[in-house]
Amino acid sequence: MGLKAKLKFEDGGILTASVFYAVVGVICFVVLAITDLGLIHIGLLGVISLATAYGLFRRRSWALWSVFAVAIMVTVFDASMLYFIMGSDVLVDMAMVAYLISTWIFTVYVAAKRKKLEF
């Protein structure tokens, strides 16, 4: 199946989820590069997010498990970030909440459309 055929999904939600995880992975690597705090967990989240984006784009069956792993990691990461910095920076708080909600929306969507992934 060529790239042109892959981009013409009958349901663009899987492609949208793939783009979401790819963008999140790139953002994680940018944050890792511009900060010198040694945030290795953000690099790990970036690697797994990019692998998830690839798996969803190629419609691999393991992508579903990767989506669940990312959702759990993001939930723990966001909960700890919100607990420790709540109220100190409203913009970061809103971004973390939006990231958490978006991740769970895409997790539920991919879980609902799991039959579209190859098994």
C-alpha positions in Angstrom: 0.0 0.0 0.0 1.5 3.3 -1.1 1.7 6.6 0.7 -1.1 8.1 -1.4 -3.4 5.2 -0.5 -2.5 5.4 3.2 -3.3 9.1 3.3 -6.8 8.5 1.9 -8.2 6.7 4.9 -11.9 6.2 4.9 -11.7 7.4 8.5 -9.0 10.0 9.1 -9.0 9.5 12.9 -6.2 7.0 12.9 -4.1 9.4 10.8 -5.0 12.3 13.1 -3.9 10.2 16.1 -0.7 9.3 14.3 0.0 13.0 13.6 -0.8 13.9 17.3 1.7 11.4 18.7 4.4 12.4 16.1 4.0 16.1 17.1 4.1 15.2 20.8 7.3 13.2 20.2 8.9 16.1 18.4 7.9 18.5 21.1 9.3 16.2 23.8 12.7 16.2 22.0 12.6 20.0 21.7 11.9 20.4 25.4 14.7 17.9 26.1 17.1 19.9 23.9 16.4 23.4 25.3 16.4 22.5 29.0 19.5 21.4 30.8 17.7 19.8 33.7 18.3 16.2 32.7 14.7 15.3 32.0 15.3 11.8 30.7 11.7 10.8 31.2 10.6 13.4 28.6 13.1 11.8 26.1 11.6 8.4 26.9 8.1 9.8 26.4 9.2 11.3 23.1 10.7 8.0 21.8 7.6 6.0 22.7 5.3 8.7 21.2 7.2 8.6 17.9 7.1 4.8 17.9 3.4 5.0 18.5 2.9 7.4 15.6 4.8 5.1 13.3 2.8 2.1 14.5 -0.5 3.9 14.0 0.5 5.2 10.6 1.6 1.7 9.4 -1.5 0.2 11.2 0.5 -2.3 13.3 -1.2 -4.3 15.9 1.3 -3.4 18.6 0.4 0.2 18.3 -2.6 -0.3 20.5 -0.4 -1.4 23.4 1.9 1.5 22.7 -1.0 3.9 22.9 -2.0 2.5 26.3 1.6 2.7 27.5 1.8 6.4 26.5 -1.5 7.1 28.1 -0.4 5.7 31.4 2.9 7.5 31.2 1.3 10.8 30.3 -1.2 10.5 33.2 1.5 9.9 35.7 3.7 12.7 34.3 0.9 15.2 34.1 -0.4 14.3 37.6 3.0 14.9 39.1 3.6 18.1 37.1 0.3 19.5 38.1 0.8 18.5 41.7 4.2 20.2 42.0 3.6 23.4 39.9 -0.1 24.0 40.2 -0.8 27.7 40.4 2.8 28.9 39.7 2.3 29.1 35.9 -1.3 29.1 34.6 -0.2 28.6 31.0 1.8 25.5 31.8 -1.1 24.2 33.9 -3.6 24.6 31.0 -1.2 23.0 28.5 -0.7 20.0 30.8 -4.5 19.6 31.2 -5.0 19.9 27.5 -2.3 17.4 26.8 -3.8 14.9 29.3 -7.3 15.3 27.9 -6.1 15.0 24.3 -4.1 11.9 25.0 -7.0 10.2 26.6 -9.3 11.2 23.8 -7.0 9.6 21.2 -6.5 6.6 23.4 -10.2 5.9 23.6 -10.6 6.6 19.9 -7.8 4.2 18.9 -9.2 1.5 21.3 -12.6 1.9 19.7 -11.1 1.6 16.2 -8.7 -1.3 17.0 -10.2 -3.5 14.4 -8.7 -1.2 11.7 -5.2 -2.2 12.9 -3.6 -5.3 11.4 -3.5 -8.3 13.6 
